[in-house]
């Protein structure tokens, strides 16, 4: 491809998709393309899709309808659709939008450039792989170049796929079974991120706190087999499972060990993670968070519902009582812990009594923030099949809207209370840049993951750390007064290179 060619990647969905988009951008730039922000200037447009929310399909096909006009004006424009929705819809993407050149899924992101080259020479192509094999190194994020959206913060994918069977979730169908990346590989990638000037690392996975259980089980099986035959055995247990596991060789999750290891890397100032699953949250994780100063005092702890009946129908694997017990344990272990959550309103069959229980649990949990969603059936999920079999289970729209507003009132009450409690405190913030609403004001983020707006007489580079005194608490953010810059930004822009 010519060096003069340009590209644009548009991302829909979660942090996993955002990270995949960084990898796609890295691949394209390693192939000589230059990023642009205007669709009209792009030679290649990649839509990296999500299929979690109800309007995901509408967003994608609406965007593709708009791009059809650009394609008619510029027949050489290449349009690619990747991600979860592509994995789910497969050939139907081109059935509905014949001007798409490439369709690829979640298991072959590493082939984006090859597929574009194939389409340019041979015509449109749809390639969807069913799963990622552990020994297919190129399919894992570490094998791919990256163009990060923010220089001082980086994602670190620690696992792909999910072994849970939540009735509302399409992720296992489009991301495949859970596979953990080797411990030593992750530490090495985190060290490289820190060497590039990244000071804040977010560990990513569909169920991060089960990370490594498959690795530990695999190493135990290798040790038990005759002769211990394994093609990668020479790398050793510590590379696969970390040094701490060699002293405690149970088939256990390794997430707490990983938090400690990443936090110990020179240059790493903050460690975050998302998302854990309450049923797999262990004491070892809370202990690691408390013992590792670099791990931020923030826990995203998805509740989904406060009703045991609904939780059972969702296959969540915990009760409301057990959830609150684990939450209390976390707060007891980690002083100043901020907690956020996800809650679904209107799951099929949710009664007034079920929803009242959700309100009670949300009030008791006193969340700092919450992502609340109206249930939407996703084709291919058990919940969608449940509704199709018995439409009477659908909660009427007006009831859902009323419940949603009542839940929002409860959540906003606790959010405001939490933010008001920070007034007078001195908080460390990562400077993120000018506020989108008021460019004369800077925005920073506390260790507790709360936005703080504050003024500065001098420019401060994004990625710097500063201390501010909190002077006002609002529902969704804090206002502060700058004290001093404590750590100037040290990141440098990483130039992507082709893997290998």
TIBA-412265 format. One line per field, with one value per residue (C-alpha): residue number from 1; x, y, z. Coordinates in Angstrom, 3 decimals. Each point is the difference from the previous one (the first is absolute). Example, Ala and Ser with C-alpha at 12.3 -4.5 7.8 and 13.67 -1.06 7.14 Angstrom:
k	c(1:2);
east	c(12.300:1.370);
north	c(-4.500:3.440);
up	c(7.800:-0.660);
! end
This chain:
k	c(1:2:3:4:5:6:7:8:9:10:11:12:13:14:15:16:17:18:19:20:21:22:23:24:25:26:27:28:29:30:31:32:33:34:35:36:37:38:39:40:41:42:43:44:45:46:47:48:49:50:51:52:53:54:55:56:57:58:59:60:61:62:63:64:65:66:67:68:69:70:71:72:73:74:75:76:77:78:79:80:81:82:83:84:85:86:87:88:89:90:91:92:93:94:95:96:97:98:99:100:101:102:103:104:105:106:107:108:109:110:111:112:113:114:115:116:117:118:119:120:121:122:123:124:125:126:127:128:129:130:131:132:133:134:135:136:137:138:139:140:141:142:143:144:145:146:147:148:149:150:151:152:153:154:155:156:157:158:159:160:161:162:163:164:165:166:167:168:169:170:171:172:173:174:175:176:177:178:179:180:181:182:183:184:185:186:187:188:189:190:191:192:193:194:195:196:197:198:199:200:201:202:203:204:205:206:207:208:209:210:211:212:213:214:215:216:217:218:219:220:221:222:223:224:225:226:227:228:229:230:231:232:233:234:235:236:237:238:239:240:241:242:243:244:245:246:247:248:249:250:251:252:253:254:255:256:257:258:259:260:261:262:263:264:265:266:267:268:269:270:271:272:273:274:275:276:277:278:279:280:281:282:283:284:285:286:287:288:289:290:291:292:293:294:295:296:297:298:299:300:301:302:303:304:305:306:307:308:309:310:311:312:313:314:315:316:317:318:319:320:321:322:323:324:325:326:327:328:329:330:331:332:333:334:335:336:337:338:339:340:341:342:343:344:345:346:347:348:349:350:351:352:353:354:355:356:357:358:359:360:361:362:363:364:365:366:367:368:369:370:371:372:373:374:375:376:377:378:379:380:381:382:383:384:385:386:387:388:389:390:391:392:393:394:395:396:397:398:399:400:401:402:403:404:405:406:407:408:409:410:411:412:413:414:415:416:417:418:419:420:421:422:423:424:425:426:427:428:429:430:431:432:433:434:435:436:437:438:439:440:441:442:443:444:445:446:447:448:449:450:451:452:453:454:455:456:457:458:459:460:461:462:463:464:465:466:467:468:469:470:471:472:473:474:475:476:477:478:479:480:481:482:483:484:485:486:487:488:489:490:491:492:493:494:495:496:497:498:499:500);
east	c(0.000:1.209:1.281:-2.376:-3.032:-2.042:-2.281:-2.665:-1.093:-3.359:-0.644:-3.294:-0.229:2.152:3.647:0.831:-1.165:1.931:3.139:-0.672:-0.338:3.392:1.410:-1.752:1.384:3.459:-0.219:-1.133:2.727:2.601:-1.204:0.657:-3.430:-0.519:-2.861:-2.591:-3.069:-2.271:-1.750:0.122:3.814:0.412:1.011:-0.821:-2.805:-0.265:-3.108:0.826:-3.395:-1.794:-3.119:-0.817:-2.620:-3.315:0.873:3.392:-1.407:-1.679:3.229:2.029:-2.402:-0.792:3.712:0.359:-2.917:1.823:3.254:-1.758:-0.139:3.733:0.682:-2.008:2.035:3.276:-0.139:3.557:-1.127:0.293:-2.516:0.627:-2.276:1.506:-0.742:-2.787:-2.904:1.981:0.766:-3.735:-1.457:2.689:-1.133:-3.167:2.120:0.656:-3.529:-1.268:2.891:1.515:2.492:2.002:3.352:1.128:-1.799:2.145:-0.762:1.462:2.447:1.883:0.676:3.638:-1.017:-1.638:2.691:0.253:-3.755:-0.009:2.791:-1.937:-3.140:1.909:1.294:-2.771:-3.163:-2.065:0.771:-1.696:2.287:-1.379:1.980:-1.821:2.561:3.535:2.485:2.414:2.965:-1.047:2.284:-0.928:-3.625:0.958:0.370:3.716:0.894:-1.450:1.277:-2.057:-1.037:-1.239:-2.703:1.606:3.784:0.195:-2.582:-0.029:-2.198:1.398:-2.203:0.587:-2.542:-2.412:-3.411:-2.300:-1.099:-3.091:-3.521:-1.865:-3.410:0.070:3.548:1.177:3.724:0.768:-1.543:2.088:3.209:0.259:1.123:2.307:3.722:2.523:3.238:3.218:1.003:3.539:-1.214:-2.314:2.716:2.321:-2.662:-0.687:3.722:0.061:-2.989:1.799:3.171:-2.095:-1.119:-3.351:-0.582:-3.556:-0.821:-3.503:-0.226:-2.753:-2.069:-3.583:0.485:3.391:-0.148:-0.104:3.217:2.590:-2.096:0.356:3.751:0.444:-2.075:2.002:3.334:-1.233:-1.044:3.410:1.723:-2.222:0.491:2.671:3.182:-1.681:-0.089:-1.002:1.343:0.407:1.038:3.507:-1.521:-0.782:-2.791:0.873:-0.401:-3.382:-1.391:2.299:2.548:-2.567:-1.811:3.131:-0.412:-3.767:-0.748:-3.757:-2.238:-0.988:-0.484:3.183:-1.561:1.184:3.535:-0.205:-1.155:3.050:2.383:-1.231:-0.047:3.639:1.219:2.123:-1.876:-3.489:-1.815:-3.579:-1.591:-3.695:-2.025:-3.332:-2.180:-0.194:-2.879:-1.365:-0.250:3.753:1.144:2.431:1.598:3.402:-1.016:-1.016:3.240:2.037:-1.834:0.640:3.662:0.892:0.099:-0.173:-3.395:-2.697:-2.730:-2.767:-2.035:-2.479:-2.323:-2.936:-3.188:-2.417:-2.968:-0.742:-2.609:1.154:-2.691:1.249:3.652:-0.757:-1.779:3.023:2.352:2.144:1.139:-0.539:-2.797:-0.532:1.092:3.218:0.670:-0.356:2.225:2.789:-0.482:0.323:3.155:1.486:-0.737:1.409:3.229:0.504:-0.420:-1.729:-1.179:-2.333:-2.462:-1.839:-2.409:-2.232:-3.748:-2.559:-3.618:-2.847:1.552:-2.688:-2.367:1.264:-2.869:-0.662:1.348:3.161:0.617:-0.653:2.725:2.359:-0.722:0.694:3.322:1.078:-0.783:1.875:3.019:0.298:1.679:2.255:-1.326:-2.029:-0.665:-3.712:-1.519:-3.427:-0.049:0.198:-0.183:3.045:-0.562:1.856:-0.318:-2.092:-1.963:-1.045:-1.107:-1.911:-1.938:-0.659:-1.436:-2.121:-0.579:-2.031:3.290:0.804:-0.264:-2.228:1.945:-1.710:0.772:3.652:0.312:-1.499:2.302:3.035:-0.681:-0.507:3.277:1.793:-1.233:1.427:3.350:0.372:-0.778:2.879:2.306:-0.588:0.525:3.304:1.240:-1.044:2.038:3.148:-0.331:3.057:2.088:3.231:-0.234:2.638:-1.245:1.266:-0.317:-2.049:-0.069:-2.446:-3.650:-2.162:-2.631:2.373:3.478:1.241:-0.360:2.101:-1.400:1.697:-0.918:0.500:1.233:-3.663:-0.843:-1.899:0.301:1.311:-0.176:2.543:1.654:3.696:1.821:2.593:-0.448:0.387:0.790:-2.452:1.384:1.449:-0.984:-1.110:-1.603:-3.198:-2.134:-3.632:-2.256:-3.333:-1.711:-2.611:-1.836:2.379:3.181:2.029:1.345:3.482:2.779:3.446:2.750:2.972:1.185:1.662:1.102:0.417:-1.086:2.850:-1.628:1.328:-1.954:0.576:0.554:-1.667:2.109:-1.053:-0.102:2.610);
north	c(0.000:3.527:2.110:2.747:-2.093:1.028:-1.741:0.627:-2.450:0.538:-1.880:-1.091:-1.639:-0.941:0.371:-3.302:1.467:3.211:-2.044:-2.073:3.261:1.133:-3.262:0.424:3.539:-1.311:-2.611:2.569:2.468:-2.759:-0.608:3.631:1.596:3.355:0.755:2.670:1.187:0.745:-2.903:1.904:0.006:-3.703:-2.718:-2.710:0.184:-2.690:-0.265:-1.996:-1.072:-0.972:-2.140:0.431:2.740:-0.054:2.818:-1.470:-1.318:3.311:1.904:-2.241:-0.178:3.692:0.770:-2.380:1.693:3.312:-1.537:-1.367:3.520:0.467:-3.304:1.117:3.211:-1.863:-3.611:-0.596:0.578:-3.206:-0.654:-2.683:-1.151:-1.834:-0.768:-1.723:0.878:-1.183:-3.240:-0.459:1.152:-1.392:-0.167:1.934:3.166:-0.080:-1.204:3.231:2.218:-1.326:2.869:-1.389:-1.400:-1.956:-1.650:-1.460:-1.105:0.091:-2.876:1.312:3.669:-0.758:-0.678:3.368:1.233:-3.338:-0.064:3.562:-0.915:-3.087:2.048:2.564:-2.739:-2.606:1.735:-0.021:-2.582:-1.241:-1.837:-1.049:-2.403:-2.028:0.337:0.983:-2.779:0.515:-0.783:2.519:2.737:2.546:-0.028:1.358:3.749:-0.064:-1.141:3.121:3.580:2.670:3.601:1.128:2.635:1.413:-0.028:-0.217:-2.774:-3.456:-3.075:-3.432:-2.877:-2.828:-2.474:-0.429:-1.652:-0.947:-3.284:1.419:-0.478:3.171:-0.209:3.580:-0.005:-0.745:0.254:-3.751:-0.558:2.685:-0.034:-3.740:-1.940:1.564:-0.172:1.652:1.389:-1.266:1.908:0.737:1.291:2.453:1.271:0.482:1.968:2.141:0.695:1.095:2.278:1.602:0.395:1.827:2.481:-1.555:0.650:-1.362:-3.547:-1.457:-3.793:-1.138:-3.159:-1.207:-1.518:1.190:-1.544:-3.516:0.744:-2.751:-2.854:-1.729:0.639:-1.479:-3.030:-0.470:0.084:-2.487:-2.321:0.358:-0.827:-3.051:-1.383:-2.576:1.753:3.411:0.340:3.476:2.072:3.092:-1.739:1.450:3.418:-1.209:0.275:3.577:1.205:-1.660:0.707:2.444:-0.441:-0.014:-2.971:-2.146:0.065:-0.651:-2.282:-0.269:0.214:3.519:3.400:2.074:3.450:1.202:-1.087:1.900:3.199:-0.151:-0.731:2.812:2.446:-0.808:1.058:3.146:2.903:-1.403:2.489:-1.254:-3.382:-0.463:-2.954:-0.860:-1.930:-2.510:-2.370:-0.040:-3.791:-0.308:2.853:-1.383:1.258:-0.234:2.759:2.359:-0.773:0.740:3.279:1.065:-1.048:1.539:3.823:0.299:-1.740:2.658:0.062:-0.695:-3.164:-0.503:-2.636:-0.844:-0.766:-0.328:-0.596:0.001:-2.743:-3.542:-1.275:2.163:-0.728:-3.724:0.500:1.961:-2.828:2.451:-2.501:2.110:1.339:3.606:-0.872:-1.603:2.991:2.455:-2.177:0.123:3.734:0.499:-2.126:2.159:3.250:-1.370:-1.015:3.112:3.382:2.657:-2.494:1.382:-2.465:0.137:-2.527:-1.111:-0.535:-1.240:1.155:-2.047:-3.438:-2.432:-0.891:2.719:0.739:3.071:-1.943:-0.916:3.626:1.182:-2.374:1.525:3.451:-1.279:-1.579:3.059:2.235:-2.298:-0.184:3.814:-0.002:2.845:-0.401:-2.450:-0.932:-0.754:-1.655:-0.861:-3.678:-0.662:-3.552:-0.934:-2.745:-3.145:0.502:-2.103:3.068:0.726:-3.605:0.225:3.015:-1.595:-3.076:2.040:3.629:0.615:0.137:3.351:2.903:2.759:2.980:2.558:-2.156:-0.311:3.771:0.659:-2.551:1.384:3.514:-1.259:-1.890:3.021:2.076:-2.508:-0.214:3.759:0.490:-2.266:1.477:3.507:-1.157:-1.626:3.082:2.369:-2.098:0.856:3.765:1.226:-3.016:0.298:-2.327:-1.124:0.282:-1.067:3.017:-1.015:3.365:2.872:-0.566:-0.725:2.453:2.744:-0.038:2.567:-2.645:-3.133:-3.456:-2.599:-3.408:-1.098:-3.398:-0.705:0.604:3.254:2.939:3.244:3.369:2.626:3.127:0.539:3.194:-2.023:-2.781:-3.515:-2.859:-2.875:-2.935:2.168:-0.659:2.821:0.551:1.981:0.995:-0.970:3.004:-1.257:-3.303:-0.495:-3.145:-0.966:1.955:2.038:3.545:0.618:2.555:-0.863:-0.353:-1.231:-2.234:-2.940:-2.113:1.593:-2.077:-2.150:-1.942:-0.075:-0.883:-3.590:-0.591:-3.288:-2.598:-3.161:-3.006:-2.702);
up	c(0.000:-0.734:2.903:-1.078:0.917:3.023:2.480:2.622:2.715:1.697:3.235:1.524:3.415:2.948:1.014:-1.666:-3.297:0.630:0.547:-3.126:-1.930:1.253:-1.341:-3.351:-0.251:0.822:-2.750:-2.554:0.913:-0.050:-3.568:-0.914:0.410:1.690:2.353:-0.843:1.900:-2.978:-1.747:-3.277:0.143:0.791:-2.446:2.563:2.574:2.669:2.177:3.139:1.280:3.193:0.355:3.681:-0.193:-1.843:-2.383:-0.975:-3.277:-0.753:0.636:-2.285:-2.915:0.334:-0.279:-2.935:-1.746:0.285:-1.265:-3.082:-1.366:0.590:-1.736:-3.032:-0.147:0.535:-1.265:1.287:3.600:2.013:2.776:2.616:2.799:2.968:3.636:1.862:-2.293:-3.010:1.854:0.632:-3.335:-2.300:-3.645:0.775:0.333:-3.746:-0.677:1.549:-1.155:-3.208:-0.213:2.944:-1.138:3.076:2.900:2.788:3.535:3.482:-0.527:-3.044:0.709:-0.841:-3.623:-0.659:-2.399:-1.831:-0.510:-1.338:-2.416:-1.098:-0.599:-2.050:-2.296:-0.031:1.205:3.215:2.670:3.170:2.453:3.367:2.186:2.634:2.792:0.896:0.644:2.885:-2.232:-2.679:1.328:-2.672:1.157:3.405:0.552:0.941:-3.513:-1.610:-0.319:1.743:-0.491:3.412:0.238:3.169:0.356:3.796:0.471:-1.525:-0.136:0.790:-1.111:2.464:-1.371:-2.863:-0.014:2.847:1.590:1.711:-1.325:1.034:-1.630:-1.313:-1.411:-3.524:0.831:0.310:-3.433:-1.694:2.073:0.620:3.074:2.579:-0.721:2.313:-1.351:1.615:3.127:-1.171:-3.356:1.761:2.318:-2.972:-1.892:3.081:0.299:-3.638:0.561:2.955:-2.078:-2.610:2.658:0.908:3.701:0.321:-1.093:-0.109:0.047:-2.354:-0.169:-0.039:3.459:1.231:3.461:-1.430:-1.911:0.110:1.347:-3.379:-0.003:3.474:-0.881:-3.198:1.826:2.591:-2.802:-1.652:3.286:0.490:-3.498:-0.652:-1.027:0.284:-3.783:-1.123:-2.881:2.188:3.212:-0.176:0.727:3.503:2.520:0.982:-3.603:-0.304:3.473:1.816:2.789:2.793:-1.521:0.183:3.804:-0.115:-2.925:0.450:-3.079:1.019:-1.641:-0.265:-0.203:3.409:-0.860:-3.298:1.719:2.268:-2.876:-2.257:2.908:0.746:-3.458:0.005:-1.588:0.613:2.213:-0.251:-0.678:-0.742:-1.234:-1.568:0.244:2.834:0.720:3.568:0.133:-0.630:2.241:2.555:3.187:-1.689:-2.429:2.795:1.833:-3.125:-0.556:3.590:-0.073:-3.372:0.153:-3.777:-0.202:0.099:2.630:-2.452:-0.522:-2.809:1.457:-2.322:1.952:-2.979:2.340:3.715:-0.289:0.693:-2.355:-2.859:0.808:-0.238:-3.336:-1.199:1.138:1.951:2.608:3.135:2.182:1.013:3.535:-1.202:-2.256:2.884:2.199:-2.582:-0.420:3.764:-0.015:-2.756:1.811:3.261:-1.727:-2.167:1.733:-2.088:-2.620:-2.678:-1.520:-3.314:-1.474:-2.866:0.493:-2.526:0.288:-1.485:-0.369:-1.230:2.808:2.371:2.410:2.118:2.991:-1.925:-0.879:3.554:1.118:-2.580:1.432:3.502:-0.959:-2.013:2.970:2.394:-2.311:-0.179:-3.388:-1.061:-3.524:-2.041:-3.596:-0.224:-3.052:-1.268:-0.955:-3.709:-1.411:-2.021:-2.605:0.960:3.762:2.363:1.095:-3.590:-0.452:3.275:-1.247:-3.356:1.714:2.409:-1.080:3.171:1.913:-1.629:2.430:-1.473:-1.299:2.251:3.042:-1.025:-0.462:3.429:1.644:-1.791:1.307:3.548:-0.137:-1.408:2.941:2.487:-1.798:-0.406:3.690:1.032:-2.668:1.309:3.573:-0.941:-1.859:2.782:2.426:-1.988:0.562:1.891:-0.996:-1.972:-2.990:-2.470:-3.576:-3.378:-2.274:-3.043:-1.772:-0.472:0.893:-3.045:1.205:1.169:-1.581:2.549:2.716:0.318:0.694:2.140:1.378:3.576:1.102:0.862:-3.696:0.600:-2.400:1.474:-1.749:1.052:-1.325:-0.625:-0.894:-1.915:-2.549:1.391:-2.349:-0.085:1.938:2.754:3.601:2.243:3.372:0.383:2.963:-0.521:0.535:-1.320:-0.683:-2.710:-1.052:-2.801:0.697:2.463:-0.102:1.318:0.456:-1.316:2.606:-2.023:-2.796:1.707:-2.977:-3.452:-2.982:-1.254:-2.829:-3.510:-3.091:-1.056:-3.681:-0.951:-1.747:-1.708:2.309:-0.439);
! end
